[in-house]
Amino acid sequence: MSNTSVLDRFAALDSAAVSDALDRLGLASGVGGIRPVWGPAAVVGFAVTVGLEPRTQGPAEAHIATTAVETADDQSVIVVDNQGRTDVSCWGGILSLGAARRGVRGVVADGVCRDVAEARELGFPVFSRGSIPTTARGRLQQCSTGEPVTVAGLTVKQGDVVVADETGLVVVPRGRAEQVAEIATIILARERAIADEVRAGTPVSQAMHDARLAGAMEPVR
């Protein structure tokens, strides 16, 4: 399956359905607390990873995340590991502008961001733990790009499938993407069928019972 087809399949899903599929396979089922900062948003893309650390003494280097922005493309979601820090921004308006110009689908940061209005004006999805005006300059430095990072306890590798929406964040190992998408599609179809029954008047206790929700993963017809 092509990269575009993989992303198209996940774009038709949501984080809850993907989480349920990951659960069935014994994989990490996602996290909450990292949310869109300027309005409803959902992103699906292949991870381009950035690791950050506190600034140390030495000559100034390229600004954080600029390497990732310049290597990302229109199938990418940039994933920034700032170890959950909420006292300093790890993503800002010029980074949003640069990423948007390359067609990047969004950014997911385990930390906080700034320049929220600029991201909103660009229509660029930013997911983080919140916002703060405090600059990264003199406080943070980049320690890796393209290497595995950790976001709220989830390991994210370069090229993994990232799904983020208003409910939360899920990360699908690239080698399991087709399998997870297949199971999640079946789960979503089943839940939509249950919702249709409830709308038609079926009691919730009858339509939504555990045996049905945990049933065999038969193909969707």
Legacy VTK file of the C-alpha trace (Angstrom):
# vtk DataFile Version 3.0
C-alpha trace
ASCII
DATASET POLYDATA
POINTS 221 float
0.000 0.000 0.000
1.330 3.444 -0.906
2.089 6.069 1.720
-0.796 8.180 0.405
-3.215 5.264 0.705
-2.106 4.597 4.283
-2.741 8.198 5.282
-6.066 8.284 3.451
-7.234 5.244 5.435
-6.307 6.828 8.753
-7.817 10.177 7.745
-11.208 8.407 7.588
-10.814 7.304 11.230
-10.513 9.053 14.575
-8.181 8.627 17.521
-10.703 6.540 19.496
-11.148 3.919 16.765
-7.399 3.727 16.211
-6.859 3.445 19.972
-9.274 0.494 20.144
-7.427 -1.225 17.307
-4.073 -0.689 19.011
-5.584 -2.106 22.202
-6.635 -5.280 20.413
-3.070 -5.762 19.208
-1.500 -5.128 22.598
0.100 -1.866 21.450
0.218 1.472 23.266
-3.301 2.883 22.974
-2.623 6.626 23.017
-2.612 9.566 25.412
-4.636 12.616 26.313
-3.606 16.071 27.449
-2.096 17.171 24.131
-4.810 19.145 22.379
-5.310 21.615 19.514
-4.470 25.081 20.795
-6.539 27.350 18.551
-9.654 25.454 17.503
-11.026 22.103 16.378
-8.419 20.188 14.412
-7.406 16.702 13.348
-4.152 15.663 11.723
-2.828 12.440 10.242
0.694 12.093 8.925
4.073 10.440 9.142
6.170 11.552 12.101
9.203 13.784 11.675
10.769 13.765 15.111
12.604 16.430 17.118
14.179 15.988 20.547
14.892 19.030 22.754
16.886 19.569 25.932
17.872 22.486 28.198
20.344 24.892 26.635
23.979 24.432 27.589
26.923 26.758 27.188
28.572 26.871 23.781
28.232 28.442 20.359
24.736 29.134 19.097
23.352 26.545 16.690
20.394 26.447 14.330
17.099 27.293 16.034
15.165 24.353 17.452
13.029 22.337 14.990
14.269 24.190 11.893
16.022 21.053 10.608
12.802 19.086 10.916
10.795 21.777 9.143
13.228 21.826 6.238
13.132 18.031 5.801
9.366 17.615 6.249
6.821 17.494 3.428
3.083 17.397 2.806
2.728 13.947 4.386
4.491 14.951 7.601
3.465 15.772 11.144
6.333 17.222 13.161
6.584 15.660 16.637
8.491 17.659 19.267
9.688 16.054 22.504
10.214 18.744 25.136
9.642 16.312 28.021
6.302 17.872 28.863
7.798 21.186 30.004
5.249 23.965 30.419
7.590 26.810 31.405
9.040 27.566 27.959
7.684 27.488 24.414
9.022 24.796 22.105
7.135 25.936 18.979
6.324 29.401 17.628
4.922 31.444 14.799
7.876 31.454 12.410
8.158 27.677 12.702
4.434 27.423 11.935
4.926 29.654 8.899
7.886 27.659 7.626
6.096 24.366 8.132
2.887 25.606 6.514
4.822 26.774 3.448
6.197 23.232 3.028
2.706 21.743 3.294
3.350 20.095 6.657
0.097 18.814 8.133
0.658 20.001 11.690
2.808 19.760 14.801
2.381 17.719 17.970
4.466 18.957 20.909
4.991 17.424 24.321
5.364 20.891 25.762
3.781 24.280 25.168
3.797 26.703 22.247
3.464 30.407 21.580
2.171 32.673 18.784
-1.169 30.890 18.789
-2.860 33.634 16.734
-0.259 33.251 13.984
-0.897 29.520 13.736
-4.642 30.182 13.622
-4.258 32.750 10.839
-2.215 30.220 8.848
-4.771 27.483 9.511
-1.836 25.413 10.778
-2.808 22.780 13.382
-0.725 22.934 16.569
-1.260 20.332 19.287
0.449 20.875 22.630
-0.064 21.007 26.384
-0.972 24.689 26.221
0.636 28.021 25.450
3.095 30.444 27.007
4.875 33.560 25.673
8.318 32.579 27.021
10.858 32.088 24.215
13.026 29.012 23.691
16.029 31.196 22.848
18.708 30.690 25.481
16.595 28.046 27.213
16.335 25.075 24.835
18.475 23.378 22.247
17.872 20.587 19.783
19.493 17.276 20.721
18.142 15.095 17.913
16.107 15.030 14.739
14.870 11.913 12.983
15.571 9.810 16.086
13.031 8.106 18.377
11.426 10.464 20.896
8.960 10.122 23.751
5.688 12.048 23.873
3.692 11.703 27.079
5.139 8.218 27.508
4.561 7.149 23.891
7.602 6.218 21.842
7.469 7.870 18.419
9.840 6.853 15.658
10.512 8.703 12.436
7.869 7.598 9.913
5.329 6.280 12.410
1.718 7.229 11.705
0.496 10.026 13.973
-3.230 10.616 14.508
-4.191 13.600 16.672
-7.599 15.147 17.223
-9.667 16.764 19.960
-9.858 13.478 21.876
-6.146 12.752 22.026
-3.045 11.379 20.347
-2.312 7.911 19.006
0.873 6.694 17.342
0.920 3.649 15.059
4.219 1.871 14.380
4.799 2.142 10.629
5.159 -1.609 10.205
1.740 -2.211 11.790
-0.114 0.607 10.023
-2.100 -1.477 7.523
-3.153 -3.979 10.184
-4.228 -1.249 12.601
-6.129 0.631 9.888
-8.020 -2.539 8.906
-9.108 -3.288 12.475
-9.966 0.358 13.222
-12.124 0.543 10.086
-14.129 -2.479 11.247
-14.512 -1.025 14.740
-15.695 2.332 13.411
-18.229 0.685 11.080
-19.608 -1.374 13.962
-19.948 1.669 16.215
-21.704 3.642 13.490
-24.154 0.761 13.031
-24.840 0.757 16.772
-25.380 4.536 16.721
-27.843 4.165 13.853
-29.829 1.620 15.876
-29.952 3.962 18.879
-31.178 6.788 16.658
-33.869 4.447 15.365
-35.092 3.803 18.900
-33.222 0.690 20.058
-32.453 0.904 23.798
-28.804 1.698 24.451
-28.458 -1.356 26.715
-29.557 -3.589 23.846
-27.567 -1.915 21.069
-24.403 -1.330 23.060
-23.557 -4.460 25.004
-20.038 -5.643 25.718
-20.345 -8.936 23.861
-21.161 -7.088 20.668
-18.455 -4.451 21.090
-15.861 -7.154 21.787
-17.023 -9.432 18.981
-14.880 -11.119 16.371
-13.228 -8.824 13.864
-15.185 -9.928 10.832
-14.531 -8.009 7.582
-16.749 -5.059 6.813
-19.136 -5.836 3.930
LINES 1 222
221 0 1 2 3 4 5 6 7 8 9 10 11 12 13 14 15 16 17 18 19 20 21 22 23 24 25 26 27 28 29 30 31 32 33 34 35 36 37 38 39 40 41 42 43 44 45 46 47 48 49 50 51 52 53 54 55 56 57 58 59 60 61 62 63 64 65 66 67 68 69 70 71 72 73 74 75 76 77 78 79 80 81 82 83 84 85 86 87 88 89 90 91 92 93 94 95 96 97 98 99 100 101 102 103 104 105 106 107 108 109 110 111 112 113 114 115 116 117 118 119 120 121 122 123 124 125 126 127 128 129 130 131 132 133 134 135 136 137 138 139 140 141 142 143 144 145 146 147 148 149 150 151 152 153 154 155 156 157 158 159 160 161 162 163 164 165 166 167 168 169 170 171 172 173 174 175 176 177 178 179 180 181 182 183 184 185 186 187 188 189 190 191 192 193 194 195 196 197 198 199 200 201 202 203 204 205 206 207 208 209 210 211 212 213 214 215 216 217 218 219 220
